[in-house]
């Protein structure tokens, strides 16, 4: 299998995955139209964190500049996705501060992302809320909103923790490759449903699969293992690192299991330390990722290298 015609700073291309170091807004131009079965990513949360000192880093843009770059990428994601197929985005509402915003509250970043995708032509397909421990959040963020002493002092400034969301969008059109079959595994906290209830892969009354689906169909996922993430310490860069927080593998794997068939292609434009491509390859899919930051790209390569070789091609011939 040959690499795409991409002018990347660095790249690793195998029969299982292709990862590229460079600006995703440039690199995605080489991805063929209607070639991606599913995509998932966690974008920079506008104005909240800085991931590097690069002027090309979208996280270094605020306001209109951020949305100009991100909307361009959203449109490109629509172009490369197959008709009728999906792209999932990890988002959260953003806290405001007196220093930055003049008040303490929250900003509807989730809604801003949804409207940007709808404006680009995507259909808002579904969403799920992911529970987060408010005690852990308070210890990490030091937010007075979550302090009990603020309840005692003046609860008018107190508020709940900020949950994660997976918002998913569908490209208009008919899906040429239906995603079907029963669930044969459970991803999440605890042992899950009784495996002895599994009958056949196509049985409409497969009780194991039904019980897995009942958990996944919940509008709130309470059973995500919060600490199940890829190793990331070597991805830190003392010169410019201000934040790193990998998306939980449970979340990524549930989305891949829900919305792809084995052997299909999963894309992430923000590779980070490799979580989405790692999960795709581990689950028998094909992964494509793009990452601007050299230390993140190096860590992603190391993380994905841990997986065993798998002899499958990257792009279907008709999409080449």
N, C-alpha and C positions, 0 to 999 in steps of 0.2 A: 504494500500500500504506500502511495506517495503522499508527501505532505501537501497541504494547501499552499497556494501561491501567496504567502504571507510574509511581509517584511517585518519580522519580529526580532527583538534584541537577542532572544534565546528561545529555544523550543525543544520539546521532547515529543516525538511522535512514535507511537507503537501501534500494534494491532488492537489494543484495548482503549487507548486514549490519545489525545493530542492536547498539550498545554503550551501556551505561548506567553512570553514575557513582552509586554508592550501595552500601548494605549488601546483599550477595547473599542473605542469609537472609530479607530482606524482599522484594527484587525478584523472586526466583524464584517467589513466590506468583502472579504474573501470567502465568507460562508455562502454557499449556494442558496438561492431562493427555495422556499418550501422544503427544506432538507432536515429540519430539526423536529424531533417528535415531542420533546418536552424541554422546558427550561426552568431553572430555579436559581434565585440569587438573593443576597442581602445587600441592598445598595447602601452607599454612605448616607447617613441620616443628616440631611442638610443643616449645617451650622452647629451640629452637636459635637462631632469628633473630627480630628485631623489625623490622617493615617500616614502621611509622609510630607516632605517638603517640596515635592515635585509640583511645578506649575501645571502639569498635565493632570494631576490628581483631582478628580471631581470633588473630593471632600474638602479641597481648598477653595471651593467656590461657594458663595452665598447668594441667596435671593435669585434674581433673574439669571445670573450666570450659571448657577447650579441647574436650574430647570431647563435652560437652553441645551446644556450638554445631556442631561438625563432624558429629555424628550426626544432628542435625536436618537439616543440608544433605544428607547422604547419603540420608535418607528422601525429601526433596524431589526429589533427582535421580532416584530410583526412580520417583516419581510421574510426572514429565514425560517419561521415556524410553519409547519405543515397546516393546511386548512383543517379546521375543526379540532386542533390540538391546543395544549395549554401551556401557560407559563405562570409560575408561582413566585411571589415576592414576599420576603420576610420584612415586616415593618412594625413600628410601634408609635404610639403618640409621643410627642417630644415635650420634655419639661421646659418651662420658661423660667427666667430668673430676673431679679430686679436689675442686675448689672446689664444684661443683654437686651431684655424686653421691657423693663420698667415695672414688671409685676411678676408675682409667683402664680403659676397656673400650668396649663398644658396647651399644646398646639396640635391641631388635627392633621398631623403629617400623614397618617393612614389615609384620610380622605383626600388629601392633596395628590397622593400617589394614585389612588383609584381614579380620580378625575383626569389625571394626565394620561393614564392608559385608555380610558374611554375616549378621550379627545383624539387619540392616535388611531382609533378604529377597533380596539379590543373590546370584547364583551366581558363585563364583570361577571365571572362565573360562580365564585363561591369564596367563603372565608371561614377561618377557624381561629378562635382565641386560644392562646397557650398560657396556662397558668404559671405564674412565677411567685416564688416565696417572698413576701414583703419584708421579712426579717433579713434575708440575704441581700435584698435590694437596698435596704436602709444601710446595712453595714458597708456596702460597696459605694453607694452614692452619697451617703451622709445627708440625705434629704430631710429637712425639718418636717416635711409633709407626713413622714412615716414615723416620727418620734412620738412615743407615748407622752413625754413631758410637754409636747406641744398641745396634746389633747387637754392636759391639765391647765396649761397656760391660756390657750385660745384655739379651740378646735375649728374656728373659721378658716384657719390656714392649713388644717389637716386634710389629707386626701388619700385615696387608695394607691397602691403600687401600680406601675404601668405594665400591662400585659404585653406579650408579643402577639402578633397576628401573622397568619399566612393568608394573603389575598391572592386569588388565582384568577387568571384571565384566559379567555378562549378566543382564538382567531376565527373569524367568521368563515363559514363553509362547511362542507361535509368531510368528516374524518375518513380518509381512505383505508386506514388500518385500524379496525376496532380493537380496543383494549378490553379483553374479556378473560373469564376464568375465575375460579374461586381463590380466595386467600389461602395460602398454605403455611403462613407463619404470622406471628404476632410481634410487633415491634413496640416496645415500651416498658414501663415499670411493671415488675412482677412477672409471673409465669404466663399470664394470659389464659385464654380458653383451653379446654381439655383437648389435646391433640387426637384422642381416640374418637372424637366426634367427626373427624374428617372422613368423608366417604370417597368421592371422586372429584377430579378437577373441574368437571362441568356440571355437577349435580346442583340443581337449583335449590335443594333442601339440605345442603351441606351445613350442618349446624355449627361446626367449627368456624367455617368461613362467615356464616351469618353473625356469630357472636363477635368475631373480629370486626366486621363491618359495623356492628352496632356501636362499638367503641370509637372507630374512626369517624363514623357519621355524626358523633356528638359535636355540637357547636363550640364546645370548650374541651380542649385536651388537657386533662388533669394528670395524665400518666406519662408525661415526657420526662426522661432522665436528664435533669438539668446539667449534670457534670459529664455526660457522655459526649465529649468533643475530641477532636484531633489534638495531638500534641502541638504546642505552638511556641514554646519558649525560644527556640532558636530563630523564630521569625522576627523577634524583636530587634529594633535598630535604635541604639541609644541616641543617635544624632537627630532622629525625627519621629520616633515612636511616641504616640500619645494615647493610643487605645488599641486593644485587640480583644475580640470576644467572638470566638467561632460559634457558628450556629450548631445547635445540637444535632448529632447524627440521627437520632430518633425522628426528628422532624423531617429531615431530608429523605430518609429511607421510606417513611410512610408515604410521602408525596410520590416518590419514584414507584413504589409498589402499587399505589392507587392508579396512577395515570400513565404508566408505560408498560410495554411488553418486553420480555427479555430480548436482548440484541438491538434494541432501539437506541437512538442517540439523545443524550442529555447535554444541554449547554448551560454554562454559567459565564456571564461576562465579567464577574468579579470573583476570580478564583480564590483570592486570599491564600490561606494555607492548604487549600485543596479539598475541603470537606465535601463539596457537591460531586466533584469528579471521583474522589475516593469512593463515595457511596455508590455512584453509578457503576463503576467497574466492579466493586465488591458484589453487587447484585446482578451481575451479568449483562449490564448495559454498556454502552460506549460513551465515553465522556470527552467533552471539549471545554477547555477553560482558558481564560485570559486574565493576566495579572500584570499590573504596572510596576509594582514595587519589587526590587530584586530580592530582598530578604524573604518576603512572603513567597515568591516564586520558588526560591531554593528550598524552603520548608515544604511547600506543596509537592515538589519533586520527590523529596525524601519520604514524605508521608505516603504518596501513591506508589512509590517503589516497593513498599512493604508488601503489596498485593502480589499474588502469584500470577504468572503469565497466563493469558487466555487468548487462544488463536481465533479471533474474530476480526472482521474488517470494520473500518470506521464509517464510511459513507456508503449508502446504497448506490449501486451503479447508475440508476436513473437520475440521481441527484448530482452526479459528478459533472 
